[in-house]
Amino acid sequence: MKKNLIIILLFFLFVRVGDVNAKENLPEVFKDYSFGLNDNIINYQWKIDSVRKTNEREIYLLKKNNWIMYCVVEFGSGSIKDTECKIP
């Protein structure tokens, strides 16, 4: 009986340690990432995974630790008109 109790306690000890280590690298959920594409890449270490281009906008798929974020860059008159980034 004591042996089973020790095994169960050790199991829960290791499960909690694994859970705490996994949460260290997650992006902050309520942080405002909408400032722009460059801001998210430089200041928050998001990486560009893919880019889709249309006539009026480019859609960037960013990744960070299995999280994804979409950034839409809109163009008007040959320059950047607006940038919006969101975590789905």
QUITA-V426509 format. One record per backbone hydrogen bond with DSSP energy under -0.5 kcal/mol. NH is the residue of the N-H (numbers start at 1). CO is the residue of the C=O. E is the energy in kcal/mol with one decimal. If there is no record, write none. Layout:
# QUITA-V426509
nh;co;e
NH;CO;E
NH;CO;E
This chain:
# QUITA-V426509
nh;co;e
5;1;-2.0
6;2;-2.3
7;3;-2.1
8;4;-2.3
9;5;-2.4
10;6;-2.4
11;7;-2.1
12;8;-2.2
13;9;-1.9
14;10;-2.2
15;11;-2.1
16;12;-1.9
17;13;-1.6
18;14;-2.0
19;15;-1.8
20;16;-2.3
21;17;-2.1
22;18;-1.6
23;19;-1.2
24;20;-0.7
24;21;-0.6
25;22;-0.5
26;23;-0.9
31;28;-0.8
33;31;-1.0
36;33;-0.6
40;36;-1.8
41;37;-1.9
42;38;-2.9
43;39;-2.2
44;39;-0.7
44;40;-0.6
45;41;-0.6
46;40;-1.9
47;63;-2.3
49;61;-3.6
50;61;-1.3
52;59;-2.3
54;57;-2.7
58;73;-2.3
59;52;-3.1
60;58;-0.6
60;71;-3.3
61;50;-2.7
62;60;-0.7
62;69;-3.2
63;47;-2.7
64;67;-1.9
67;64;-1.5
69;62;-2.1
70;86;-2.7
71;60;-2.4
72;84;-3.1
73;58;-2.8
73;71;-0.6
74;72;-0.6
74;82;-3.2
75;56;-3.1
76;79;-2.7
79;76;-1.4
81;74;-3.2
82;74;-1.3
84;72;-2.2
86;70;-2.6
88;86;-0.6
